[in-house]
Structures are given as C-alpha cells and as structure tokens.
Amino acid sequence: MMHRPPATGPPRTSIARPTRTTTASSAKNQAAAVLTTPSLDQETIMATATLIASSPRASAAFPPPLFPPLLTGTPAVLALDLGSTTGWALRGVDNRITSGTMTFKPTRFEGGGMRYLRFNGWLQEIARLGGPFHRIVFEEVRRHVGTDAAHVFGGLLATLTAWAEMHSIPYEGVPVGTIKRFATGKGNADKAAMIAAIRARGFNPADDNEADALALLLWATDARGGLA
C-alpha cells in the first residue's frame, strides 16, 4: 500500500454555512437562551451562597432526644405471695420499691378459669410498666389450710411459671421459713410479727400478704439473701 505524505499547501479553512431561520424563530431562540443560561456573575453568587461556612454553634447532625434515656442499671425483680389475695412487691429499674395486693377472684357468672386469665393479664401489665424483669421470686408454700386454697395456689403458680417460661424470665420459689427467718430471725414467725418487721424497715403493708411479698423482695435483693 502506498503512503501519501500530507499536503504541503496552505491549510484549508471551513466556511460555516448559514442556517435559514425565520425572524420570529430566531428571536424566540435568543430569548430562551437568555432565560436558561445563567451569567458568570450569577453562578459565582450561587456558589458563594451555597458554600457558607457553618457556625461554630451549629448543632450536630442528629437533634438531641426529646426525653432522656431510661437508666437500666438496676435489674427489676418481682416478688409474689400467691393466694386468693396475692401480695406483690416490685423493685423497678429505677431502684424504687412499690407493693400492694391483688384479687383475681371470678364473679358470680364467670368460670373458674377467669381467675388465671386475669392474673396473666396483670402480669403483662406490670411487666410493661415496671419491667423488663430480671428475676421473679415467689413464696413456695408446701402446706395449705384447705383444699380450695391449694387449688388456687396451684393454678396461679402454673400460670406464673408458664408466663415466665414464655418470656424467658428466671423464676425461683423460696420456702416460707426462709422468708420469715430473714425478716424476723424466726422461721415460724406469725403474721403480726411479719407485719411489724416490715414496718420497722420503713414500709407500711396493708396486710400480711403484702408484708410477705416485701420480705421476699428484700431477701431476693439483699446480699444476705438471694442475689438480684
């Protein structure tokens, strides 16, 4: 193949051919170009406005929370004295102790199972308000006065342990004598002695059920008793 050297004559200059446009369309295009093409001064002003330095007092990328986070350094513990009138005591995550009594007895036109449905619902509610629970302790009764009391205790205990298993919460039964000995120094203390011992610690239980629950809670959270 032959290779031809480039031409040595004067460079060729291309001549732009005029485009035929009407006067109206040419004016319209010029107006559109003016409206859509910013000048150099406008671009400089926009860039300057966009790159304004942030103030040293400017807040962080995320605004602060409206409410402070809940402190959860103290594990929540629930203590129960199961029975026809159930005594309860709770040490919440804020380390405050609340207590009281509850009755889940069904009404005249309700079945016996309503007692345990109410107890289950109460557990859900107290866990929502004072939980999550780190541990549940209950008074472990081995001997009951009557058959009905034994049936009620067994039903409440079954409901409690099933609920705790469902929510993966550790639970423990504590013998009655252990609780009485911790509160009064005697394993066979009567109800009046239990109430007096708890009042001496600064509480005001309404009855022996609430006093037993408070004693059990103190045992569970005291270094000499159980561990929280």
Contacts in CASP RR format, 6 or more apart in sequence:
PFRMAT RR
TARGET T0000
AUTHOR 0000-0000-0000
METHOD contacts of the structure
MODEL  1
MMHRPPATGPPRTSIARPTRTTTASSAKNQAAAVLTTPSLDQETIMATAT
LIASSPRASAAFPPPLFPPLLTGTPAVLALDLGSTTGWALRGVDNRITSG
TMTFKPTRFEGGGMRYLRFNGWLQEIARLGGPFHRIVFEEVRRHVGTDAA
HVFGGLLATLTAWAEMHSIPYEGVPVGTIKRFATGKGNADKAAMIAAIRA
RGFNPADDNEADALALLLWATDARGGLA
21 29 0 8 1.000
38 46 0 8 1.000
70 93 0 8 1.000
71 93 0 8 1.000
71 94 0 8 1.000
72 93 0 8 1.000
73 93 0 8 1.000
74 91 0 8 1.000
74 92 0 8 1.000
74 93 0 8 1.000
74 94 0 8 1.000
74 95 0 8 1.000
74 228 0 8 1.000
75 93 0 8 1.000
75 134 0 8 1.000
75 135 0 8 1.000
75 228 0 8 1.000
76 90 0 8 1.000
76 91 0 8 1.000
76 92 0 8 1.000
76 93 0 8 1.000
76 130 0 8 1.000
76 131 0 8 1.000
76 132 0 8 1.000
76 133 0 8 1.000
76 134 0 8 1.000
77 90 0 8 1.000
77 91 0 8 1.000
77 92 0 8 1.000
77 133 0 8 1.000
77 134 0 8 1.000
77 135 0 8 1.000
77 136 0 8 1.000
77 137 0 8 1.000
77 217 0 8 1.000
77 220 0 8 1.000
77 221 0 8 1.000
77 228 0 8 1.000
78 88 0 8 1.000
78 89 0 8 1.000
78 90 0 8 1.000
78 126 0 8 1.000
78 133 0 8 1.000
78 135 0 8 1.000
78 136 0 8 1.000
78 137 0 8 1.000
79 88 0 8 1.000
79 89 0 8 1.000
79 90 0 8 1.000
79 136 0 8 1.000
79 137 0 8 1.000
79 138 0 8 1.000
79 213 0 8 1.000
79 214 0 8 1.000
79 216 0 8 1.000
79 217 0 8 1.000
79 220 0 8 1.000
80 86 0 8 1.000
80 87 0 8 1.000
80 88 0 8 1.000
80 136 0 8 1.000
80 137 0 8 1.000
80 138 0 8 1.000
80 139 0 8 1.000
80 160 0 8 1.000
80 213 0 8 1.000
80 216 0 8 1.000
81 87 0 8 1.000
81 88 0 8 1.000
81 138 0 8 1.000
81 139 0 8 1.000
81 209 0 8 1.000
81 210 0 8 1.000
81 212 0 8 1.000
81 213 0 8 1.000
81 216 0 8 1.000
82 138 0 8 1.000
82 139 0 8 1.000
82 141 0 8 1.000
82 152 0 8 1.000
82 153 0 8 1.000
82 154 0 8 1.000
82 156 0 8 1.000
82 157 0 8 1.000
82 160 0 8 1.000
83 149 0 8 1.000
83 152 0 8 1.000
83 153 0 8 1.000
83 156 0 8 1.000
83 209 0 8 1.000
84 103 0 8 1.000
84 105 0 8 1.000
84 149 0 8 1.000
84 152 0 8 1.000
85 101 0 8 1.000
85 102 0 8 1.000
85 103 0 8 1.000
85 207 0 8 1.000
85 209 0 8 1.000
86 101 0 8 1.000
86 102 0 8 1.000
86 103 0 8 1.000
86 104 0 8 1.000
86 119 0 8 1.000
86 156 0 8 1.000
86 209 0 8 1.000
87 99 0 8 1.000
87 100 0 8 1.000
87 101 0 8 1.000
87 102 0 8 1.000
87 209 0 8 1.000
87 210 0 8 1.000
87 212 0 8 1.000
87 213 0 8 1.000
88 99 0 8 1.000
88 100 0 8 1.000
88 101 0 8 1.000
88 102 0 8 1.000
88 126 0 8 1.000
88 210 0 8 1.000
88 213 0 8 1.000
89 97 0 8 1.000
89 98 0 8 1.000
89 99 0 8 1.000
89 100 0 8 1.000
89 210 0 8 1.000
89 213 0 8 1.000
89 214 0 8 1.000
89 216 0 8 1.000
89 217 0 8 1.000
90 97 0 8 1.000
90 98 0 8 1.000
90 99 0 8 1.000
90 126 0 8 1.000
90 130 0 8 1.000
90 217 0 8 1.000
91 97 0 8 1.000
91 217 0 8 1.000
91 221 0 8 1.000
91 228 0 8 1.000
92 98 0 8 1.000
92 130 0 8 1.000
92 131 0 8 1.000
93 130 0 8 1.000
93 131 0 8 1.000
97 203 0 8 1.000
97 214 0 8 1.000
97 217 0 8 1.000
99 203 0 8 1.000
99 205 0 8 1.000
99 210 0 8 1.000
99 213 0 8 1.000
99 214 0 8 1.000
99 217 0 8 1.000
100 205 0 8 1.000
100 206 0 8 1.000
100 210 0 8 1.000
100 213 0 8 1.000
101 206 0 8 1.000
101 207 0 8 1.000
101 209 0 8 1.000
101 210 0 8 1.000
102 122 0 8 1.000
104 114 0 8 1.000
104 115 0 8 1.000
104 116 0 8 1.000
104 118 0 8 1.000
104 119 0 8 1.000
104 122 0 8 1.000
104 156 0 8 1.000
105 115 0 8 1.000
106 112 0 8 1.000
106 113 0 8 1.000
106 114 0 8 1.000
106 115 0 8 1.000
106 118 0 8 1.000
107 114 0 8 1.000
115 152 0 8 1.000
115 156 0 8 1.000
116 155 0 8 1.000
116 156 0 8 1.000
116 158 0 8 1.000
116 159 0 8 1.000
119 156 0 8 1.000
119 159 0 8 1.000
119 160 0 8 1.000
120 159 0 8 1.000
120 163 0 8 1.000
123 159 0 8 1.000
123 160 0 8 1.000
123 163 0 8 1.000
127 133 0 8 1.000
127 167 0 8 1.000
133 167 0 8 1.000
133 169 0 8 1.000
134 169 0 8 1.000
134 170 0 8 1.000
134 228 0 8 1.000
135 169 0 8 1.000
135 170 0 8 1.000
135 171 0 8 1.000
135 172 0 8 1.000
135 220 0 8 1.000
135 228 0 8 1.000
136 160 0 8 1.000
136 164 0 8 1.000
136 169 0 8 1.000
136 170 0 8 1.000
136 171 0 8 1.000
136 172 0 8 1.000
137 171 0 8 1.000
137 172 0 8 1.000
137 173 0 8 1.000
137 174 0 8 1.000
137 216 0 8 1.000
137 217 0 8 1.000
137 219 0 8 1.000
137 220 0 8 1.000
138 157 0 8 1.000
138 160 0 8 1.000
138 171 0 8 1.000
138 172 0 8 1.000
138 173 0 8 1.000
138 174 0 8 1.000
138 216 0 8 1.000
139 173 0 8 1.000
139 174 0 8 1.000
139 176 0 8 1.000
139 179 0 8 1.000
139 212 0 8 1.000
139 213 0 8 1.000
139 216 0 8 1.000
140 173 0 8 1.000
140 174 0 8 1.000
140 175 0 8 1.000
140 176 0 8 1.000
141 153 0 8 1.000
141 176 0 8 1.000
142 175 0 8 1.000
142 176 0 8 1.000
144 150 0 8 1.000
144 153 0 8 1.000
160 171 0 8 1.000
161 171 0 8 1.000
164 170 0 8 1.000
164 171 0 8 1.000
172 220 0 8 1.000
174 216 0 8 1.000
174 219 0 8 1.000
174 220 0 8 1.000
177 187 0 8 1.000
177 188 0 8 1.000
178 187 0 8 1.000
178 219 0 8 1.000
179 212 0 8 1.000
179 215 0 8 1.000
179 216 0 8 1.000
179 219 0 8 1.000
180 186 0 8 1.000
180 187 0 8 1.000
180 188 0 8 1.000
180 189 0 8 1.000
180 194 0 8 1.000
180 215 0 8 1.000
181 187 0 8 1.000
181 189 0 8 1.000
182 215 0 8 1.000
182 218 0 8 1.000
182 219 0 8 1.000
182 222 0 8 1.000
182 224 0 8 1.000
182 225 0 8 1.000
183 189 0 8 1.000
183 194 0 8 1.000
183 197 0 8 1.000
183 198 0 8 1.000
183 215 0 8 1.000
183 218 0 8 1.000
183 219 0 8 1.000
184 193 0 8 1.000
184 194 0 8 1.000
184 197 0 8 1.000
186 193 0 8 1.000
189 197 0 8 1.000
191 208 0 8 1.000
191 211 0 8 1.000
194 208 0 8 1.000
194 211 0 8 1.000
194 212 0 8 1.000
194 215 0 8 1.000
195 205 0 8 1.000
195 207 0 8 1.000
195 208 0 8 1.000
195 211 0 8 1.000
197 211 0 8 1.000
197 215 0 8 1.000
198 205 0 8 1.000
198 211 0 8 1.000
198 214 0 8 1.000
198 215 0 8 1.000
199 205 0 8 1.000
201 214 0 8 1.000
201 218 0 8 1.000
203 211 0 8 1.000
203 214 0 8 1.000
205 211 0 8 1.000
205 214 0 8 1.000
219 225 0 8 1.000
219 226 0 8 1.000
220 226 0 8 1.000
220 227 0 8 1.000
220 228 0 8 1.000
221 228 0 8 1.000
END
